[in-house]
Amino acid sequence: MARLGKLGALAGAAAAAKKYIQENPEKADQYLGKAADFANKRTKGKYSRQIDSASGKARDAVIGKNRGVGGAAPQPGQPGTNPNDPQAPGGAPRAGSW
């Protein structure tokens, strides 16, 4: 049962982190950069490519690919927000258009 308690605490912490990130995207981006810098210093640059790649993916996942730092994310229903929409950039091609 102790594991369920830990899982609940972790879920609560994740929810709090998500709320913080949504309210403070600039600071979240800043902290991701600091974490990457810390990891690079601790590994003396040996894994800098992997760390840079991971921090970039973390930024995309946490802050959002379609959001500039401090910018607003596109709202659902706006043009270009549905990846299956053939009119969206990078959207699915229409049948017969290939």
Secondary structure, DSSP 4 states (H G I P E B T S, - for coil): -HHHHHHHHHHHHHHHHHHHHHH-HHHHHHHHHHHHHHHHHHTTTTTHHHHHHHHHHHHHHHT-TT--TTPPPPPTTSTT--TT-TTSTTPPPPTT--
